Amino acid sequence: MKKINNKDIIIFMSKKIIQSLVSFLALFGVLLSGYIVLIKALQTGCSTAACNAVLNSSYASLFGISNASIGVGFYLMLLLLSIRREWLLALIGIGCATLVSLILLLIQAFIIKDWCFLCIASSSTITGLLILITWLYQKTPQKPSIDISFGLILCGVFLTGPLLHYGVNTVINTDLVIIKVDGKSYTESAIDSELGLRMMTLKNQQNQLRRNWAYEYAIEREAAAKQVAPGVLMQQVFPSQPSIASINAYQNYLEDTYTIVFTLPPSTRIALPKTPNRFAKKGPDNAAFQIVTFSDIQCPHCKTKHHELNELQARYPEAIQIEYRHFPLSHHPQAKLAAQGSWCAGQSGQFWTFLDETFENTNNLTQTGLLSIANTLGLDSKAFSACLISDESQAAVEADAREGIKLGVSQTPSVFVNGQYTTETITAKSLGLTN
């Protein structure tokens, strides 16, 4: 009989402990991934804007199935393998998962440029599992003892993740019938879609009221600390008529000082029709934030928004794509012709430069003034003049305007961030991007 020494006992006990730890970490991974699936379905978001930026990016899903739901299936499969002590198969699986995890971390670091703490927790879990499973396989080298029936079971267990994705979203996002007219049923989403921006604006106003409540609460705290009335404090902070920039700066101060975190319910997300004019986009198509603006060149607020978005996109060229849509208003007589001029400039790759110039020269947007801008940019004068009054340029601008009308756009600028209408100032902080 072989004598069992203390070293064998220690190895045996270590294996038992580590096997249990692998099962525990796999179960933790199931719960963590399931939690991410749930908050995405409920649209409650994380506690940080950076986390939301990652989870709402195009990299957070594969073929319409969230990475988190795939993670649920993977961790369940790993849990089953740990129970069966199939360490070679577990090692192959965790090795693949480690590679995918590394790629996703690099995407967060260099493309999205933000970090999701839930994703980092999952990556840390995978790293820990890789170390533990590698140790177990070294201590118990084995050939895979898989058979067809067990293989089918593994596949079935893995598929529970994607099935969970569809199941949770189906249950949570059930579109209820809320109105019946003459026996015909109308769902909430159908009615909201018909109401368009009117409903989206109302939901944005609800969120703005909630934001204002938080700021008012913080102002009361600030006033109490300085032993003055809130009204007196506001007079001290804003001795004259405040600008939008100064209001935003003070709100940022309140958020930082009193640790205000907003996880407000998002407005309705709509599918925006794609523009046929690729030159009217700036930034990659897979950007985490796709911002579409319906704008009027003669509108002063549109000029401010244009500069705001241009500067933001220049700071985060890989994370943000901006798209310009023309929506010339009838009370701006030169806006449509200027819009046609920018479309013509776009045919020569000068759309954005021409747009910048028109916003800076809103007092001279006549045909002569637009031709002068074209000459400054080195465009062919004859070709530009012909294009400016052509049916093609007019049709292109009118097509943009029609799309805006379908969405319910009635004023400019009208801005959509990832399909969600917003009237708020768009900043790196509001998007959850690092400075």
DASULBEL-V619490 format. One record per pair of residues at least 4 apart in sequence whose ideal C-beta (glycine too) atoms are under 7 Angstrom apart, sorted by the first residue. I is the first residue (numbers start at 1). GAP is how many residues later the second one is. D is the distance in Angstrom with one decimal. If there is no record, write none. Layout:
# DASULBEL-V619490
i gap d
I GAP D
I GAP D
This chain:
# DASULBEL-V619490
i gap d
4 4 5.1
4 5 6.4
6 4 6.3
7 4 6.4
8 4 6.1
9 4 6.2
10 4 6.1
11 4 6.3
11 128 6.7
12 4 6.6
13 4 6.3
14 4 6.1
15 4 6.0
15 121 6.6
15 124 6.0
16 4 6.5
17 4 6.3
18 4 6.4
18 114 5.3
18 117 6.4
18 118 6.0
19 4 6.7
19 63 6.6
19 117 6.7
20 4 6.3
21 4 6.3
21 111 6.0
22 4 6.3
22 60 4.6
22 107 6.3
22 110 5.1
22 111 6.2
23 4 6.4
23 56 6.1
23 59 4.6
23 60 6.6
24 4 6.3
25 4 6.4
25 100 5.6
25 103 5.8
25 104 5.3
26 4 6.8
26 49 5.1
26 52 4.5
26 53 4.0
26 56 5.8
26 103 6.9
27 4 6.6
27 52 6.0
28 4 6.1
28 97 6.1
29 4 6.0
29 42 6.6
29 46 3.5
29 93 6.6
29 96 5.0
30 4 6.1
30 42 5.8
30 45 4.4
30 46 5.7
30 49 6.7
31 4 6.3
32 4 6.8
32 86 6.8
32 89 6.1
32 90 5.8
32 93 6.9
33 4 6.5
33 35 4.7
33 38 3.6
33 39 4.4
33 42 6.1
33 89 6.7
34 4 6.4
34 38 5.4
35 4 6.5
36 4 6.3
36 19 7.0
36 32 3.7
36 82 5.6
37 4 6.3
37 29 6.1
37 31 4.8
37 32 5.0
37 35 6.6
37 127 6.2
37 128 6.2
37 131 5.7
38 4 6.1
38 130 6.5
39 5 5.1
39 6 6.6
39 7 6.9
40 15 6.2
40 26 5.9
40 28 6.8
41 127 4.7
41 128 5.1
41 131 4.6
41 132 6.8
42 130 6.0
43 222 6.4
43 223 5.5
44 219 6.3
45 7 4.7
45 218 4.8
46 5 3.4
46 6 5.4
46 9 6.7
46 72 6.6
47 214 6.0
47 216 6.5
48 69 6.9
49 4 6.3
49 383 3.0
50 4 6.9
50 64 4.1
50 65 5.7
50 66 6.8
50 382 4.7
51 4 6.2
51 65 4.3
51 66 5.9
51 67 6.2
52 4 5.7
52 380 5.7
53 4 6.5
53 59 6.3
53 61 4.6
53 235 5.9
53 378 6.3
53 379 3.9
53 380 6.6
54 6 6.6
54 54 5.8
54 58 5.7
54 60 5.7
54 62 3.7
54 65 6.1
55 5 5.2
55 61 6.0
56 4 6.8
56 362 6.6
57 55 5.5
57 231 3.8
58 228 5.2
58 230 6.9
59 45 6.9
59 48 5.1
59 53 6.9
60 6 6.3
60 7 5.6
61 4 6.0
61 5 4.9
61 6 6.2
62 5 6.4
62 8 6.7
65 4 5.8
65 5 6.3
65 97 5.0
65 100 5.3
66 99 5.5
67 4 6.2
68 4 6.8
69 92 4.6
69 93 5.6
69 95 5.3
69 96 3.5
70 4 6.3
70 91 5.2
70 92 6.6
71 4 6.1
71 51 6.4
71 90 6.7
72 4 6.3
72 88 6.9
72 89 3.9
72 92 5.5
73 4 6.3
73 84 6.8
73 85 4.1
73 86 6.2
73 87 5.5
73 88 2.6
73 89 6.5
74 4 6.3
74 23 6.1
74 84 6.6
74 87 6.8
75 4 6.3
76 4 6.7
76 81 5.0
76 84 6.0
77 4 6.5
77 16 6.7
77 77 5.6
77 80 4.9
77 81 4.8
78 4 6.3
78 12 6.0
78 15 6.0
78 16 6.8
78 51 7.0
79 4 6.6
80 4 6.4
80 74 6.8
80 77 5.6
81 5 4.5
81 8 5.5
81 9 4.2
81 12 7.0
82 8 6.4
86 4 5.9
86 58 6.7
86 59 7.0
87 4 6.0
87 46 6.1
87 49 4.9
87 50 4.2
87 53 5.9
87 55 6.4
88 4 6.7
88 49 6.2
88 54 5.7
88 56 5.2
89 4 6.3
89 55 5.5
89 57 6.6
90 4 6.1
90 43 5.0
91 4 6.1
91 42 5.2
91 43 6.4
91 46 4.9
92 4 6.7
93 4 6.3
94 4 6.2
94 32 6.7
94 35 5.1
94 36 5.0
94 39 5.3
95 4 6.9
96 4 6.5
97 4 6.0
97 29 5.2
98 4 6.4
98 28 5.6
98 29 6.9
98 32 5.1
99 4 6.6
100 4 6.4
101 4 6.4
101 22 4.6
101 25 4.9
102 4 6.5
103 4 6.5
104 4 6.6
104 15 6.8
105 4 6.3
105 18 5.9
106 4 5.9
107 4 4.8
107 5 6.2
108 4 5.2
108 6 6.5
108 7 5.7
108 8 6.8
108 11 6.9
111 207 5.3
111 208 7.0
112 176 5.0
112 207 5.9
113 203 6.7
113 206 5.7
113 320 6.4
113 321 5.9
114 318 5.9
114 319 6.2
114 320 6.2
115 5 6.3
116 4 6.7
117 4 6.3
118 4 6.7
119 4 6.4
120 4 6.3
121 4 6.5
122 4 6.5
123 4 6.4
124 4 6.4
125 4 6.3
126 4 6.3
127 4 6.7
128 4 6.3
129 4 5.7
130 4 6.1
131 4 6.6
132 4 6.4
133 4 6.2
134 4 6.5
135 4 6.4
136 4 6.1
137 4 6.6
146 4 5.3
146 5 5.6
147 4 6.9
148 4 6.4
149 4 6.6
150 4 6.4
151 4 6.5
152 4 6.3
153 4 6.3
154 4 6.4
155 4 6.3
159 4 5.9
160 4 6.0
161 4 6.9
162 4 6.9
163 4 5.9
164 4 5.9
165 4 6.4
166 4 5.9
167 4 6.3
168 4 5.9
169 4 5.3
170 4 6.9
175 12 4.4
175 13 6.1
175 14 4.9
176 11 6.5
176 12 5.6
177 8 4.3
177 9 6.7
177 10 5.5
178 8 6.9
178 9 6.9
178 10 5.0
178 13 6.8
179 7 4.6
179 12 6.5
180 4 6.6
180 5 5.3
181 5 7.0
186 4 5.4
186 5 5.4
188 4 6.1
189 4 6.1
190 4 6.6
191 4 6.4
192 7 4.7
192 76 5.7
195 4 3.9
196 211 5.8
196 212 2.7
197 4 5.6
197 210 6.4
197 211 3.5
197 212 6.3
197 224 5.9
198 4 6.7
198 210 6.2
199 4 6.6
199 69 6.8
200 4 6.4
200 67 5.2
200 68 5.6
200 221 4.1
201 4 6.4
202 4 6.8
203 4 6.8
203 64 4.6
203 65 6.7
204 4 6.2
204 63 5.6
204 217 6.6
204 218 6.5
204 219 5.8
205 4 6.5
206 4 6.7
207 4 6.4
207 57 4.6
208 4 6.2
209 4 6.6
210 4 7.0
210 54 5.9
211 4 6.5
211 51 6.6
212 4 6.1
213 4 6.4
214 4 6.5
214 46 5.2
215 4 6.2
215 36 6.0
215 39 5.7
216 4 6.6
217 4 6.7
218 4 6.2
218 36 4.2
218 40 4.4
218 42 6.4
219 4 6.1
219 11 5.3
219 14 6.5
220 4 6.3
220 10 5.7
221 4 6.5
221 37 6.2
222 4 6.6
222 11 6.2
223 5 5.4
223 6 6.2
223 7 4.4
223 10 4.4
226 7 6.4
228 4 4.3
228 5 5.3
230 4 6.5
231 4 6.7
232 4 6.5
233 4 6.3
234 4 6.0
235 4 6.6
237 13 6.0
238 4 4.2
238 8 6.8
242 4 4.7
242 5 5.2
244 4 6.3
244 181 6.7
245 4 6.3
246 4 6.5
247 4 6.4
248 4 6.4
248 177 5.6
249 4 6.6
250 4 6.5
251 4 6.4
252 4 6.3
252 177 6.6
253 4 5.9
254 4 5.8
254 6 6.4
255 5 4.3
266 154 5.8
267 153 4.8
267 154 5.9
269 149 6.9
269 150 4.3
269 151 5.3
270 137 7.0
270 149 5.1
271 148 6.4
272 20 5.5
272 144 6.0
272 147 5.9
273 130 5.4
275 5 5.5
275 48 6.2
275 50 6.7
277 69 6.2
277 119 6.9
279 67 4.0
279 70 6.7
279 72 4.4
280 43 6.0
280 44 4.9
280 66 6.6
280 71 6.1
281 40 6.0
281 42 4.8
282 31 5.8
282 39 6.8
282 40 5.1
282 70 6.2
283 4 5.0
283 30 5.7
283 34 6.2
283 37 5.5
283 38 3.3
283 39 6.2
284 34 6.3
284 37 6.1
285 36 6.7
287 31 6.8
287 32 5.8
287 33 5.5
287 34 3.9
288 31 5.0
289 30 6.1
289 31 4.8
289 128 6.2
289 129 6.2
289 142 5.6
290 31 4.8
290 128 5.7
291 18 6.1
291 29 6.5
291 30 6.9
291 31 4.9
291 32 6.9
291 124 6.5
291 126 5.3
291 135 6.9
292 31 4.6
292 33 6.2
292 124 4.6
293 12 6.4
293 16 6.6
293 31 5.9
293 32 6.5
293 120 5.3
293 122 5.1
294 31 4.7
294 33 4.0
294 110 4.5
294 115 4.9
294 118 6.1
294 119 6.7
294 120 4.4
295 4 6.8
295 7 4.3
295 10 7.0
295 11 6.7
295 29 6.3
295 30 7.0
295 32 6.2
295 117 5.3
295 118 4.8
296 6 5.3
296 31 5.8
296 32 5.3
296 33 5.0
296 36 5.7
296 39 4.9
296 116 4.3
297 5 7.0
297 38 5.2
297 41 4.4
297 42 6.1
297 61 5.0
297 62 6.3
297 65 6.8
297 68 6.9
298 34 3.8
298 36 6.1
298 37 4.4
298 64 5.4
298 67 6.9
299 30 6.9
299 33 6.8
299 113 4.8
299 114 6.9
300 4 6.9
301 4 6.3
301 112 6.1
302 4 6.0
302 110 5.2
302 111 4.7
303 4 6.7
303 56 4.7
304 4 6.2
305 4 6.2
305 108 4.3
305 110 6.8
306 4 6.2
306 53 5.6
307 4 6.2
308 4 6.5
308 118 6.6
309 4 6.1
309 13 4.9
309 117 6.7
310 4 6.3
311 4 6.6
312 4 6.6
312 8 6.2
312 114 6.5
312 116 6.6
313 4 6.4
313 7 4.7
313 9 4.9
315 113 6.8
316 4 4.8
316 117 5.6
319 114 6.1
324 31 6.7
325 75 4.6
325 78 6.8
325 79 6.4
326 13 4.0
326 71 4.7
326 74 4.2
326 75 6.4
327 73 6.6
327 74 5.4
327 77 4.7
327 82 6.0
327 85 5.4
328 4 6.2
328 7 3.6
328 8 4.1
328 11 5.3
328 69 6.8
328 73 6.8
329 6 6.3
329 83 6.4
334 4 5.8
334 31 3.9
334 32 6.7
335 4 6.3
336 4 6.5
336 61 6.0
337 4 6.5
337 28 6.7
337 30 6.7
337 33 6.7
338 4 6.7
338 20 4.9
338 27 4.4
338 32 6.3
339 4 6.7
339 58 4.5
340 4 6.5
340 48 5.8
340 53 3.9
340 54 6.0
340 57 5.4
341 4 6.4
341 13 6.5
341 17 6.9
341 29 4.2
341 47 5.6
342 4 6.4
342 9 5.7
342 12 5.0
342 13 5.0
342 16 6.5
343 50 4.9
343 53 4.8
343 54 6.3
344 40 5.5
344 43 3.7
344 44 5.7
344 49 5.5
345 5 4.2
345 6 5.5
345 9 3.5
345 29 6.6
345 32 6.8
345 34 6.3
346 4 7.0
346 5 3.4
347 40 6.8
348 31 5.6
350 4 5.1
350 27 5.2
350 29 6.3
351 4 6.2
352 4 6.4
353 4 6.6
353 24 5.9
354 4 6.4
354 19 6.3
354 23 6.2
355 4 6.5
356 4 6.6
357 4 6.1
357 16 4.7
358 7 6.3
358 15 6.6
361 4 6.9
361 8 6.5
361 12 6.7
364 5 3.6
365 4 5.6
365 5 6.3
366 4 7.0
367 4 6.4
367 21 6.5
368 4 6.5
369 4 6.8
370 4 6.5
370 18 6.4
371 4 6.4
371 10 6.4
371 13 6.6
371 14 6.1
372 4 6.5
373 4 6.5
374 5 4.1
374 7 6.6
374 10 4.4
375 6 5.9
379 5 4.9
380 4 6.0
381 4 6.2
382 4 6.5
383 4 6.2
384 4 6.1
386 4 6.2
387 6 5.5
388 5 6.4
390 4 7.0
391 4 5.9
392 4 6.4
393 4 6.7
394 4 6.2
395 4 6.2
397 4 6.5
398 4 6.2
399 4 6.7
400 4 6.6
401 4 6.4
402 4 6.5
403 4 6.7
404 5 3.6
404 10 6.9
405 4 6.4
409 5 4.5
415 7 5.6
415 11 7.0
416 4 6.4
416 5 5.5
417 5 5.5
417 9 6.7
424 6 6.6
426 4 5.9
426 5 6.8
428 5 4.2
428 7 5.8
